[in-house]
Amino acid sequence: MKQFRTGFVMFTLLFTLLIIGKNSNINAQSSRKHSPAKTLIVFEKKPCFGFCPVYRAEFMTDGNVLVTAQPAAKPKVKSTFRISRKEAQELWKRGEQLGFFKLKANYETLKTDFPVREITLYKNNKPKKVTYTEGGPQEFNTYLTDLAQLVEKNLDVNFGPPEEE
């Protein structure tokens, strides 16, 4: 009879621990899935003297791209579009492979009305920002142009002159 009780107590104890362990593992996994996305890249196009696209696009680790755009003579517009997580990571890696973290902070020109683009990449939660008009490596200019095309094709914003009513 004592063996039966001891076996029953051990079974109950092990079964309880199994249930607790299984539920705690699920909670740990779900909290990992719901951790907030981090910023990988911030890409900005600044105002010019004409009707340049003006916006700030924040590329997140989960593939969301948060955009704040400023159409001409209108209030700011906030929108979001999505790319895959893999594509977001590849955009960041492309910047790193271009030697972004070794670039100067400014590439400026004496020419007026050149579009100013600003890009910030985060590495180990530390930002590095580069302001670019012209004069940097051609591959870097191509990278910025590709980012601009990606953002602008996914926005439903008219950056041209305001329409007359």
C-alpha positions as CSV (number, residue, x, y, z in Angstrom):
1,M,0.0,0.0,0.0
2,K,2.9,2.4,0.8
3,Q,4.4,1.7,-2.6
4,F,1.2,2.6,-4.3
5,R,0.9,5.9,-2.4
6,T,4.6,6.8,-3.0
7,G,4.1,6.0,-6.7
8,F,0.9,8.0,-6.9
9,V,2.5,11.0,-5.2
10,M,5.5,10.9,-7.5
11,F,3.3,10.6,-10.6
12,T,1.2,13.6,-9.4
13,L,4.3,15.7,-8.7
14,L,5.9,14.9,-12.0
15,F,2.7,15.4,-14.0
16,T,2.2,18.8,-12.3
17,L,5.8,19.9,-13.1
18,L,5.3,18.7,-16.7
19,I,2.2,20.9,-17.1
20,I,3.9,23.9,-15.5
21,G,7.0,23.5,-17.6
22,K,5.0,23.2,-20.8
23,N,2.9,26.3,-20.1
24,S,5.9,28.4,-19.0
25,N,7.7,27.5,-22.3
26,I,4.7,28.6,-24.3
27,N,4.6,31.9,-22.4
28,A,8.3,32.5,-23.1
29,Q,7.9,31.8,-26.8
30,S,4.9,34.1,-27.1
31,S,6.6,37.0,-25.4
32,R,9.6,36.6,-27.7
33,K,7.2,36.7,-30.7
34,H,5.5,39.9,-29.4
35,S,8.7,41.8,-28.6
36,P,8.6,45.2,-30.4
37,A,10.3,45.5,-33.7
38,K,13.5,47.5,-33.8
39,T,14.5,50.2,-36.3
40,L,17.1,49.1,-38.9
41,I,17.2,52.1,-41.2
42,V,15.8,55.6,-41.3
43,F,15.8,57.2,-44.7
44,E,14.8,60.8,-45.2
45,K,14.4,63.1,-48.2
46,K,14.6,66.7,-47.2
47,P,12.8,69.7,-48.8
48,C,14.2,71.5,-51.9
49,F,13.2,74.7,-53.7
50,G,10.8,72.8,-56.1
51,F,8.4,70.0,-55.5
52,C,10.7,67.3,-54.3
53,P,9.3,64.3,-52.4
54,V,9.7,65.0,-48.7
55,Y,9.4,62.1,-46.3
56,R,10.9,60.0,-43.5
57,A,10.8,56.2,-43.8
58,E,11.6,54.0,-40.9
59,F,12.4,50.4,-41.8
60,M,11.7,48.0,-39.0
61,T,13.1,44.5,-38.3
62,D,9.7,43.0,-38.8
63,G,9.4,44.4,-42.3
64,N,7.1,47.3,-41.6
65,V,8.0,50.6,-43.1
66,L,6.6,53.6,-41.3
67,V,6.4,56.7,-43.5
68,T,5.7,60.3,-42.7
69,A,5.3,62.3,-45.9
70,Q,4.9,66.0,-46.5
71,P,3.0,66.8,-49.7
72,A,3.4,70.3,-51.0
73,A,1.1,72.8,-49.2
74,K,-0.7,70.0,-47.3
75,P,-0.5,68.5,-43.9
76,K,1.8,65.6,-43.2
77,V,0.5,62.1,-44.1
78,K,1.4,59.0,-42.2
79,S,1.3,55.6,-43.8
80,T,2.7,52.1,-43.5
81,F,3.7,49.5,-46.0
82,R,5.3,46.1,-45.6
83,I,8.2,44.3,-47.0
84,S,9.5,40.9,-45.9
85,R,11.7,40.6,-42.9
86,K,14.3,39.1,-45.1
87,E,14.2,42.1,-47.5
88,A,14.5,44.5,-44.6
89,Q,17.6,42.6,-43.3
90,E,19.0,42.5,-46.9
91,L,18.6,46.3,-47.2
92,W,20.5,46.8,-44.0
93,K,23.3,44.3,-45.0
94,R,23.6,46.0,-48.3
95,G,24.3,49.3,-46.5
96,E,26.8,47.7,-44.2
97,Q,28.6,45.9,-47.2
98,L,29.0,49.3,-48.8
99,G,31.1,50.4,-45.9
100,F,28.4,52.6,-44.4
101,F,29.8,52.6,-40.9
102,K,33.2,53.9,-42.3
103,L,31.6,56.8,-44.4
104,K,32.0,60.4,-43.5
105,A,29.0,62.1,-41.9
106,N,28.4,64.6,-44.7
107,Y,28.7,64.5,-48.5
108,E,27.7,67.9,-49.6
109,T,27.8,70.0,-52.8
110,L,28.1,73.7,-53.5
111,K,25.4,73.4,-56.1
112,T,22.0,74.7,-55.0
113,D,18.8,72.9,-55.0
114,F,20.3,69.4,-54.9
115,P,18.1,66.9,-53.2
116,V,19.3,66.1,-49.7
117,R,19.0,62.6,-48.5
118,E,19.8,61.5,-44.9
119,I,20.2,57.9,-43.9
120,T,20.7,56.4,-40.5
121,L,21.6,52.7,-40.0
122,Y,21.6,51.1,-36.5
123,K,24.2,48.6,-35.4
124,N,24.0,47.2,-31.9
125,N,21.3,49.8,-31.2
126,K,23.7,52.6,-32.0
127,P,22.8,54.9,-34.9
128,K,25.1,56.3,-37.5
129,K,23.7,59.1,-39.8
130,V,25.1,60.2,-43.1
131,T,23.8,63.3,-44.9
132,Y,24.2,63.1,-48.7
133,T,23.8,65.5,-51.6
134,E,26.6,64.3,-53.9
135,G,30.3,63.4,-53.9
136,G,30.2,60.1,-52.1
137,P,30.8,56.6,-53.6
138,Q,28.7,55.8,-56.6
139,E,27.5,52.5,-55.0
140,F,26.2,54.5,-52.0
141,N,24.3,56.9,-54.3
142,T,22.7,53.9,-56.1
143,Y,21.7,52.5,-52.7
144,L,20.0,55.7,-51.7
145,T,18.3,55.9,-55.1
146,D,17.0,52.3,-54.6
147,L,15.7,53.1,-51.1
148,A,13.9,56.2,-52.5
149,Q,12.3,54.2,-55.3
150,L,11.1,51.5,-52.9
151,V,9.5,54.1,-50.6
152,E,8.0,56.2,-53.4
153,K,6.4,53.3,-55.3
154,N,4.6,52.2,-52.1
155,L,3.3,55.7,-51.2
156,D,0.0,57.0,-52.4
157,V,1.1,60.7,-52.1
158,N,1.2,63.4,-54.8
159,F,4.4,65.4,-54.2
160,G,3.7,67.7,-57.1
161,P,2.2,71.2,-57.0
162,P,-1.1,71.5,-55.2
163,E,-4.1,71.0,-57.5
164,E,-6.4,74.0,-58.0
165,E,-9.9,73.6,-56.8
